[in-house]
């Protein structure tokens, strides 16, 4: 999936364009300047792509990421409680 050059909206900064992206961060150019966000986490609450197909794919990635983190937290909590 290609995100560079994609139009995006942020809940606070408004409309922007993706200028850089990798497995861990996404950079967006807004009228107020460039901002970098944690990828894909920022799509949970702050960023929305204009391209709905790409947005849905990222949302699935985000949901999977959250499930993995929740499982890790539960595992650690279970370890602590068993001591």
C-alpha positions as CSV (number, residue, x, y, z in Angstrom):
1,X,0.0,0.0,0.0
2,X,1.4,3.4,-1.0
3,X,0.7,6.2,1.5
4,X,3.1,8.9,0.2
5,X,1.2,11.8,-1.3
6,X,-2.2,10.6,0.1
7,X,-4.6,13.2,1.4
8,X,-5.3,12.8,5.1
9,X,-7.2,14.6,7.8
10,X,-6.2,15.0,11.5
11,X,-8.7,15.8,14.2
12,X,-6.8,18.9,15.3
13,X,-4.5,19.9,12.5
14,X,-7.0,19.5,9.6
15,X,-6.2,18.5,6.1
16,X,-2.7,17.4,5.0
17,X,-0.6,15.2,2.7
18,X,1.5,12.2,3.7
19,X,5.2,13.1,3.1
20,X,6.9,10.1,4.7
21,X,5.9,6.7,6.0
22,X,7.6,3.6,7.4
23,X,6.7,0.7,9.6
24,X,6.8,2.8,12.7
25,X,5.9,6.4,11.8
26,X,4.0,8.6,9.4
27,X,4.8,12.2,8.6
28,X,2.1,14.6,7.4
29,X,2.5,18.1,6.0
30,X,-0.2,20.4,7.3
31,X,-0.7,24.2,6.8
32,X,0.9,24.6,10.2
33,X,4.0,22.5,9.3
34,X,5.0,18.8,9.2
35,X,4.0,16.5,12.1
36,X,5.2,13.0,12.7
37,X,2.9,10.3,14.3
38,X,3.3,6.7,15.5
39,X,2.2,4.3,12.7
40,X,-0.3,2.7,12.7
41,X,-1.5,3.9,16.2
42,X,-2.4,7.4,15.1
43,X,-5.1,6.0,12.9
44,X,-7.0,4.8,16.0
45,X,-8.0,8.3,17.1
46,X,-6.4,11.1,15.0
47,X,-5.7,10.4,11.4
48,X,-8.2,9.6,8.6
49,X,-7.2,8.9,5.0
50,X,-9.3,10.2,2.2
51,X,-8.8,6.9,0.4
52,X,-11.4,4.7,2.3
53,X,-10.0,1.4,1.0
54,X,-6.5,2.3,2.4
55,X,-8.1,3.6,5.6
56,X,-9.9,0.2,6.1
57,X,-6.7,-1.7,5.6
58,X,-4.9,0.4,8.1
59,X,-7.8,0.1,10.6
60,X,-7.5,-3.7,10.3
61,X,-3.7,-3.4,11.0
62,X,-4.4,-1.2,14.0
63,X,-7.1,-3.5,15.4
64,X,-4.6,-6.4,15.1
65,X,-1.9,-4.4,16.8
66,X,-4.2,-3.5,19.7
67,X,-5.2,-7.2,20.1
68,X,-1.6,-8.2,20.3
69,X,-0.8,-5.5,22.9
70,X,-3.9,-6.5,25.0
71,X,-2.8,-10.2,24.9
72,X,0.7,-9.2,26.1
73,X,-0.8,-7.1,28.9
74,X,-3.1,-9.9,30.0
75,X,-0.2,-12.4,29.9
76,X,1.9,-10.2,32.1
77,X,-1.0,-9.5,34.5
78,X,-1.5,-13.3,34.8
79,X,2.2,-13.8,35.6
80,X,2.1,-11.1,38.3
81,X,-1.1,-12.5,39.8
82,X,0.3,-16.1,40.0
83,X,3.3,-15.0,42.1
